[in-house]
Amino acid sequence: MNNKEMTTLAIQALEEKKAEDIQIIDISEISAIADYFIIANGTNRSQIQALADSVEEKLGRAGVQFKQMEGYDTANWILMDFLDIVVHIFDKDNRAFYDLERIWRDGKQIPLSEFDI
C-alpha cells in the first residue's frame, strides 16, 4: 500500500467519525519524518479517542501497523505515527495553540479532493 492510499484510508476513518477541519500537508520535500501530515480535530475527549480508534482500525485492517501513538489518555493531542504518514488529532484549543499548519507552512497543502474519498 502506498502513502497516498494510506492517507486516503486515514481520511475516510476520520470522516466516518465526523472529524472537523481535516487538513493534509505534504512534507516529503522538507522533512524525513514522513510524507504526509494529516491534521484534524474533534469536539470532545470521547470523539477524539473515537477518531484515533477509527484510524487505527481502518489502517490495521489494511495491514498497516503504526509505530507509536501518543496522547490517547488525555486526548488533547493524539499523535499517530505510521512512519510514512503522521496523524494529528486535536481538541480545538490545542489545535489553535500548536498551529501545525503554520509551523509546517513550507509543506504543500493538499486538498482533500486529491484523495479518493
N, C-alpha and C positions, 0 to 999 in steps of 0.2 A: 504494500500500500504506500503510495507516495504522500508527500507532505500536504499537497492540496486536497487529496481525498480525506486525510486525517482531519484537516481543518474543516472540511465540509461536514464530516460527521459530528465534530465538536459543536459547530454552529447549530446543526439540527437538534442536538441534545439540549443546547441552551434555549433554543426557540420553543421546543416542546414544553419546557418548564417556565415559559414566559419571562425569560431574561430581558432586561432593559438595556437599550443603547449598546448593542453589540458592535464592537469595532475590531477591525483586523489591521495589523501593521506588519508589513513585510520588512524584517530586519536582516535578511540574509546577506545584504551587501555591506552592512555596517557593524555586524556582530557575529561572533562564532557561537553565541549562546543558543540560538535557534534560528529557524527560518521565519516563523510566524509567531506573533503575539496575538492572542485573542483576549479581548478585554470586554467585560460585561458587568452589570450589577443587578442585584436583587433588592427586594424591598424589606426583607427581614431575615433574621438568622435561619429560620426553618427553610425559607425559599432558597437562600444562598447555599445551604447544605444540600438541598434537593437538586440544585443546578449542578453542583460538583458530583453528586451521586449519578446524575443522568449522563454527564460527560464520561465518567469512569466506566459506567455500564456499557454505553454505546461503543466507545472505543475498545473496551475489553472484549465485547462480542466480536469485534472485527479483528481481534488478535493483537491489538496494540497494548503494550504494557507501559505503565508510567514509571518514571524513575523515582519521583517522590511527590508528596503532597504536603503542603504546609498551611497552617491556619484553619484547619477544618473545625476544631473545637470552638474557637471564638467566633469564626465566620465573619470577621471584619474584612479580611482579605484572604481568600483561599488561592494559593498558587499551586497549579498542577503542571508538573514538568514531564512532558512526553518526549524529551530530547529535541526533536525537530520542531515541535510546537510547544508553546507555553500558554496555558490558560490562566487568566487572572479574573477572579470573581470577587467583586467588592460589595460592601454596603455603600450607599450613596455618599455618606460623609467621607469615608476613606478614599473613595474613588476621586472625589474632588480634591482632597488633601494631597494625595500622591501624584495625581495628574500624569499618569504614564504616557498619555498621548502627547503631552508637551515634552516630557523627558526624552521620548523616542521620536521626536518630530523629524529627525533625519531619515527615519524609515519611511517606507512608502505606504500610505493609507490605501487599503484595498476595499473597494465597495463590495458589499455582500452579494451583489448581482453577479460578480465574477465566480461565485461558487455555485455548484449545482444544488441549490436549496429548493 
